Amino acid sequence: MTDHHTYKKVELVGSSVNSIEEAINNALAEANKTIKNLEWFEVTETRGHIENGKAAHFQVTLKVGFRIASS
């Protein structure tokens, strides 16, 4: 066991027709299928699509950090 950890960050874009929170969780759920040791995220951009004067689709850009397994 080491006394430090090393992390890597990747950028993801999640989407949802329901909410920003769901867009975040959709991105994290997909990343979790192939990336091990996910530990944190930060939202860097939020945007959406407008239909008939209402928010109809949400997109959220995230930076997701994961710990490199051997660190």
Secondary structure per residue as TSV (DSSP state, phi and psi in degrees):
chain	resnum	aa	ss	phi	psi
A	1	M	-	360.0	135.5
A	2	T	-	-94.7	166.1
A	3	D	S	-97.4	15.8
A	4	H	-	-149.3	168.0
A	5	H	-	-129.0	149.8
A	6	T	-	-117.9	138.0
A	7	Y	E	-121.4	157.7
A	8	K	E	-126.5	147.2
A	9	K	E	-116.0	141.8
A	10	V	E	-128.6	156.8
A	11	E	E	-107.0	134.4
A	12	L	E	-129.6	156.8
A	13	V	E	-126.5	117.4
A	14	G	E	-101.2	154.7
A	15	S	E	-139.4	158.7
A	16	S	E	-163.3	149.0
A	17	V	S	-89.4	-7.0
A	18	N	S	-101.2	-46.6
A	19	S	-	-165.7	164.4
A	20	I	H	-64.9	-43.4
A	21	E	H	-59.4	-42.8
A	22	E	H	-66.3	-36.2
A	23	A	H	-61.7	-42.3
A	24	I	H	-61.5	-50.2
A	25	N	H	-65.9	-33.2
A	26	N	H	-63.5	-44.3
A	27	A	H	-63.1	-44.5
A	28	L	H	-65.6	-38.8
A	29	A	H	-64.2	-42.1
A	30	E	H	-67.3	-43.0
A	31	A	H	-62.0	-37.9
A	32	N	H	-63.9	-19.8
A	33	K	H	-69.4	-28.2
A	34	T	H	-126.2	-14.5
A	35	I	-	-111.1	125.4
A	36	K	S	-91.4	157.6
A	37	N	S	64.1	35.4
A	38	L	E	-61.2	133.9
A	39	E	E	-128.3	-29.5
A	40	W	E	-158.2	165.3
A	41	F	E	-146.0	157.5
A	42	E	E	-135.8	138.0
A	43	V	E	-84.5	125.2
A	44	T	E	-108.1	-24.2
A	45	E	E	-149.3	146.5
A	46	T	E	-134.2	132.0
A	47	R	E	-150.9	169.8
A	48	G	E	-156.9	175.0
A	49	H	E	-111.8	139.0
A	50	I	E	-108.3	132.4
A	51	E	E	-132.1	128.7
A	52	N	T	52.0	39.2
A	53	G	T	76.8	10.9
A	54	K	E	-130.2	154.8
A	55	A	E	-66.8	122.9
A	56	A	E	-114.5	-15.9
A	57	H	E	-159.3	135.8
A	58	F	E	-114.4	139.4
A	59	Q	E	-127.8	134.1
A	60	V	E	-129.7	126.0
A	61	T	E	-93.1	130.4
A	62	L	E	-124.3	147.1
A	63	K	E	-103.0	126.6
A	64	V	E	-116.1	129.9
A	65	G	E	-105.1	138.5
A	66	F	E	-136.9	148.3
A	67	R	E	-81.8	132.2
A	68	I	-	-69.4	129.6
A	69	A	T	-55.9	-36.8
A	70	S	T	-85.7	1.7
A	71	S	-	-99.8	360.0
